[in-house]
Amino acid sequence: EVVTWLPILHWTEAEVWARIKASGVRYHWAYDKGLKRLSCSFCVLASREDLECAARLRPDLAAEYVALEAEMGHRF
């Protein structure tokens, strides 16, 4: 038997954050810095806004990515 349970599937982002804050559960600091999802710093699935935020948080790593893109001749 397979049970699919998605308790927060239809919640809004505001409802999710309200529940997290009301519960006192610790969450990753990156959300407070502006990231909408937590993944690799420069995930290929990230939004433009998250990529820009990640670049502000990790400018040295962002510079490495830019240099590698230039070396490869292909943009991320």
N, C-alpha and C positions, 0 to 999 in steps of 0.2 A: 504494500500500500504506500502510495506517495501522497504526502500532504503538502499542499502549497499554502503557506501562511505569510501574507504580506501586510502586517498590521499598520504600517504607516504609508502605504502606497498612495492613498488618496488625501493625505495630509498636505497642507501648504507648507512652504518653507518656514513661515512664521509660526505655525503650529508645532513643527518639529523643534525649533529653537526654544519656544515657550516651555515645552515639556522637558527639554534638556536642562534649561535654567531652573525650572521648578524642582527638578529631581536632585540637583546638585552634582550630577555626573560630570566628571572631568572630561574635557574634550581637547583636541589638539589646538595649540596656540595659533596655528596658521589661519584658522577661521577668523580669529580676531584681527589678523593682519589684512584680511580682505579676500582670501581665497574662498571660492564657492564649493570646491571639492578637493579632497586630499589624495594626492597621487605622487608620482615622480615630479620633481621640480619643473621640468619642461616636457610634460606628457604630450604626446601627439594628439590626445583626445581633449586636451584642455581648451578652454575658451580663450579668445584673445585677451580678455580682461585678466584671467588667471595667469596667462603667460607674462603679461606686463607686470602683474603683482609679483610673480616669482622672480622676475628680473630685478625688481626693486629690492627684494629680500636677499637675493643672491647675485649681486652684480658681477662678481668674479666668475662664477659659473656661466652666467649669461654671456660674458665676453668670450669665454672658451667656446661656447656654442657658435657664436657669430664667427669666430676665427675658423672653426672647423667647416662651417657652411661656405666660407670664402675659399678655403682650401679645396673643398669638394666641388665647388661650382654649382651647388644645389642648395636652395633655401629650405629650411624646415617648414 
